[in-house]
Every structure is written in C-alpha cells, then in structure tokens.
Amino acid sequence: MGDIPEIRVRTEQREIEMLSPFATRSRFTLGRARPEEPCHIRTEFQRDRDRIIHCKAFRRLKHKTQVFIAPAGDHYVTRLTHTLEVTQIARTITRALNLNEDLAEAIGLGHDLGHTPFGHMGEETLNKLYPEGFKHNRQSLRVVDRLENEGSGLNLTREVRDGILNHSKSMEEILGEGWGGTGSLEGDIVKISDLIAYINHDVDDAVRSGMICAGDIPLQSRRVLGSSHRERINTMVCDIICSSRLEAVQEVGSYQRISMSREVTEAASILKDFLFEHVYTVQSLLQESENARNVVRKLYDYLSCHPGKLPDDYLSISRGDNLRATVDYIAGMTDQYAVRLARQLCL
C-alpha cells in the first residue's frame, strides 16, 4: 500500500480549498465509534458510501414496497429506486451549492435501510405492536450500527449516522415549525430531497395505477411546479438552489440553511396534502394493504412467542430480547420473503 499515492489526501485538500465555508469537510469528520486507519484512496464519507452500497440491507431494498403493494406492473417505484432518486436529487443540489457531495450521497443511500416490508403500512403495524415503538429512521441507524456484519455494524462516521437518523419528516409542514434539521447542510439537503422524490414519483405511480388522473392534481401545484415529473423536480431543485443561495448571500455571503421560496413551498405542500388525502389514505384502505398488515401482525405474534424460529444472529445481537430480535428480523424482510415465511409457518 505504501506505493499508492495519497489520493485521499489530495481529495481532502481540494475540499478544503474549493468547497463552501459551510460544507462538511471529510478531513475534519467527527469520526467513527471505532477508530480505523484511513484509506489511501477514499475519504471517510466515500468509504461510508461504499459500505452502504455493499451491505445486505441495501440489496434488499429492491424488493421492498414504496407505496403500492404488489402492483401489476414493472415500472412502479420500489424502496431501492426511491433511494436512488433521493440520492441523485441530493447530489445535484449539493454540487450546485458547493457542499460535500460525497456526504450527501452516503446519507441518501443509507436513509431508508431500516424500512419495513410493505412500506409505511408495515412500519405503522410494527409501531403499534412493539411496546417501544418503531420508526424506520431509527431502525436505519440500528441497521448500520448493529445489524450488519453479524452485529459489528458498518461503523459509519457520525455525520452520516446523523443524516440517516434525522431525515424523517412525517406530516410536518415543509420547512416549517417542527420540520427539524440535521447536523449538516448536506443532511438537510437529503431530508428535503426525500420529499421531492416521493411526492413526484408517488403522483406518477398513482396515475399509473388509475387511482387518480393527471387532471386531478391541484391547479396551483401544476401552475407553479409544472405538469410533468421532470418539470416538477426541476422547478423544486432550481428553487432550492436559488433560494438557499440568495438567502445566504444577504446574510454572510455563503450558504447557511436550505430553503425554498414561499410560492414553491406552498405548491409542494398542496401536492403533498393531496397525496395524503387521495392516495396514501385510499391505498391504506385497499385489501392488499390489509393483507400486508395481517402478514406483519401474524409474523410478529408467532415469532415473538417462538424465539426458536428466529435466526441465531438476530437473537445474539439483541442479547436475548425476543421482541427486539423479532422486530429486527421482520423489518429486514422483503415483501416476498415476509409472505413466503408466513405461508411456510401456516399463519
């Protein structure tokens, strides 16, 4: 390794010289829970990105529901394609604002690793069943801290872990009170990129399924954001870049917080509320969604009472806590595996 030039050092120096004063620089990372020798080639955030891409939880995202359960078509969004869209949007914004693209990429790729099978229906069901509650962002952190690598985790940097933990938004007003932030501007960008991605691809999937028509989308949202997937994303991304740049220039000459103009924020909020009323709520009432809840419920009830059916590594990691091991096991399942296991157990 001694013959390999210190590529990482040169990359770190470029970050120091060229990135915004408010960017998170990999050389000054807050570090890892377990110190490691630095890589000769990759920065710390680049290493985190690679660890996430190569982990088992990331691979399973391709068979996990985003919104539509068991759709009859190949073009519906999955948890994996959602993750890639979030990451792509976050990288575009981060690069335009001269922040750390590698950090945003790592957070984006890891933000949904803890999501359950059957999307938010699975999450809601586990949250009701497990006495300590269940949130996918906390589970994502548990995946990278404990569940991967037979209990040793991925040992990610604190900056990436913070972005993963604090990306969730629920029903909070976009960029309003209660929206919250992360410990970095790059993490804040992933947080809003997550929203940009889901309100746009969920509209497309809802139209594709016949649940809504394109003309049902609120007029103000169409007028401000555009009528197509491409137009909506482009409008929101450009607006974030311009709003964040202009606001910061007025204050200190650089970027301080990530924001959107009032007009675009209102149009995006209207679109989000429309989806909750006409897509998410309706989807949750469909028979497929009730079937999914039943699968999760039956698996939880059975496995929590029959710990001998749980994989040994989950029991070991949870230190004998059967309920914790049950939740970890179910949360990691793909949709197909959960259904298949329920059938095998005759549930």
N, C-alpha and C positions, 0 to 999 in steps of 0.2 A: 504493500500500500504506500510505502514511502516514495515510490517513483511517480505516483499520481499527483499531478499539480493540485494545489489547494483551490479547486474550483469554488468550493463553498465560501472561502474567504473573499474571493473576488465578488461573488454574488452579494454577500453581506455588505461589502464596501459600496457596491452600486446602490443598494437600498439606502444606505446612509447618505450618499451624495445626491441621489436623484428623487427619492420619494418625498411626499409632502411631510412637513414637520409633524403632522398629526398621524402619520402612518405608524403601524406597529412594525418595528424592525426585528427581524429574526435573531440578530446577534444579541439583542437585549431581552430575549424571551424570559418570562418568569420561571421557565424551566419545567422539569418533569418531577413527578413524585419520586422516581428512582433515577438518579443521575446516570447519564450514559456518555460514552465517548462520542464526540461529534463525528459526523460523516465527512469524508474528504470532498464529496461531490455535492450533496444536497444540504440545504438549510434545514433548520429544525421543523419549520412548517411544511416544507416539501416532504420530509420524512413522514410527518403525520398524515399527509395526503396519501402517500403510498401505502402506509399501513392500513388505512381505512379501505382503500380500493381492494386490497388483497385479503381482507378479513372475510370470514364466513357470513357474518350478518349482512354485509354489503351485497353478496351474491344472492342472498335470499330475497332481497327487495324486488327482484324481477317477478316474483310470484306472489306479491302481496298487493291487496286491493288499495287503490287510492280512494275512489268514491263508489264506483259502480261495481257491485259484486257479481262475479261470474257473467260478465257481459258477452253477448253473442257477436263478437267481432274482434279483429286483431288490432284495431287502432285506438283502443281506449287506453288512457293513461294508467300506468302502474306506479307503485311506490318508487321503483327504480327510475322510470322515465321522468317522474316528477322531480326526483333528486337531481337528475342531470340538468333539467330545465332550471331549477333554482340555482344550481352552481354556475351555469352559463350566464344567467342574468346577473348574478352577483359579480362574476369576473368582469363582465362588461362595465358595470358601474364602478367597480373598484379601480379598474385600469384607467377609466376616464377621470377619476378623481385623484389619481396618482397615489393610491394607497397600496397596501400589500396584497397583491392578487393571490399569492400562494396561501396566505392565511384564510382569505375568503373562500378559496377553493376547498381547503381542508374542512372548514366548518360546514360548507354547503354539502359536501359529500357525506358527512357524518351526522347531519342533523336529525335524520329520521331512522337511524339504525335500530331504535328500540320500538318502532311502531309494530302494532299487533297484526295478526291476520284480520281480514275483513275491515280494514280501515278504522274509522272512528267508531263504528258500531262495536268492533272488538275492544277498542280502548274503553268505551263507555261501560261495556259489560264487565270487564275486569275491574274497573274503578268501583263499581257497585259491589262486586263480590269480595274483593280483597280488603280486609279491615283497614290496612294502612293507606288505601287508595292507590290509584295507578295513573300516571301521566307519561305519555310517550317520551317527552323530553328528558325526564328523569331516568327513564329506562334506557334511553340512548346513551346517557352518561354511564349508566351501570354496565352497558354492553362494552364500552371502550375501557372502563376502569377494571371490571372484574370478569365478565363472562367470556370474553375472547381469550384465546391462548390458554385454555384449560385453567382459567382462574387468575392468570397473571395480568390479563388485560393488554391493552396496546401501549400503555404508558405514554399518553399524549401530553403535549405541552398544556400549560394552564390556560393559555389564550384560546386554543381550540376547544378545550373542555368547557370553558365559559361560554363560548358561542353556541355550542351544542345545547347546553343546559338552558340558556336564556332565549332561545329562538322562538319559543311558543307564544301565541298571541290570543287564542280562543276568540271570544266575541268582542274584544276590546276595540274601541274606536281607533281607526287608523291614525297612528302618530299622535293620538290624543292622550288624555289623562288615563293612566293605567296601562298604556302601551308598553312602557318599560324599555329598558335598553340593555345592552351587553357591556362587556368591559372594553370593547374596541369599536372603532368605526367600521372595521371590516365585519365584525359580528353583527352590527346594526344593519349593514347592507344585506347580509344573508337573511336577517329577520324580515325585512320588507321585500326582498326578492322572493321569499317563500310565498308571501301573499300575492305578489304579482303573478307568479307562476300558477297558483291554484285557482284564482278567480278567473283566469283566462282559459286554462285547459279544461276546467270544470264546465265552463259555458259551452265549449266545443263538444265535450262528451254528452252534456245534457241535450244539446241539439241533435247530436248523432243518435242518441237513444230514442228521440221523439218525445222526450219529457217536456221540452219547450221548443218554440220556434225562434228563429233568429229575430223576428219582428217583436217577440215578447220582451226582449232586453230593453230596460228603461231608456227612454228617448234621451235623457240628459247624459247617460253613460255613453250612448252611441255618438251623440253630438260632440262630446268632449274627448272621449278616448278613441273613437273610431268604431267601425262596424265589423272589422275582421280581427282575428287572433293577432296577426302581425301588426296591425295598426295600434291595437290596444297596448301591446307590450312596448312598442316603440315609443308611444306617447308617454307612458309612465316612466320608462327608463330615462328618456331625454329630459323629462320634467324633474326627476330626482337629481340628475346631474346638474342641471341649470339651477335649481332651487338651492341645492347644497352649496354650490359654488358661489352664487350671488349672496346668500345669507352670510357666508363666512367672510367674503371679501369686505362686506360692510363692517364687520367686527374686527377681525385681526389679520385679514389678508390671506387666510387659508381656510381649510375645512374644519368646522367644529362639530357639526351634527348633520345627520342625514334627514332630509325633509322633502316634502312635495308642496307644490303650490296649492292654495286653498281650492281652486277650481277643480284640479285633478284629484285632490284628496276627496272632495265631495262626490265626484263622479265615480271614483273607485269604491267609496263607501256605499253608494246606492247600488252598485253592481254586486257587492258582497252581500248586502242585506237581501237583495233579490234572490241570490243563490240560496241563502239560508231559508228563505220562505218558500221558494218554488222548486228547489232541487234537493237540498240536504234533508229537509223535513219530510218531503214526499218520499225520497229514497228510503228514509228510515222506517217508513210505514209499509214498504213492499214486503212480500212474502220472503224474497231472498234475504232481506235484512233480518227478518225474524228467525229464519233458518240459521243464519250466521250466529246470531245471539245464542240460540239454543246449543249450537256446537260448542261455543266457548263456555257456556254455562255448564253443560254436561261434562266437558273435559275437566273443568275446574273442580266440580263436585266429586268426580270419580278419582282424579289423580291426587287431590288433597287428602283423600281417605285411603288411598292405596299407594303410599310412597314407594313401594317396591316396583311400581311400574314407571317410576321416574328414572331418567338416566343417572348413573352414579356421579357423573361430573357435576350435574346441577345440585345434587344433594351435598356434595363435598363443598362446592363454592358457597352454598347457603348455610353451611355448618349445621346441617340437620334441621333447618327450619323448613318444614314441609310446604307450608303455604308460600314462602318466598321462592322455593325451588319450583313449585307448580306454576307460579306467575311467570318466572323467568322462562320456563320451558314453553308455556303457551304463547307468550309474547314473541318468542323467536320463531314460531311456526309460520310457514307459508299457508295460504288459504287451502291449497290442495292437501298438504300434509295434515292439517287440522281435521279436514273432512275425512280423510283416509284413516286416521288414527281413531276417530270417533266410531267409524264403521267397524274397524278391527276389534274395538273394545265392546261392540254391540250396544252402543249408547243411543 
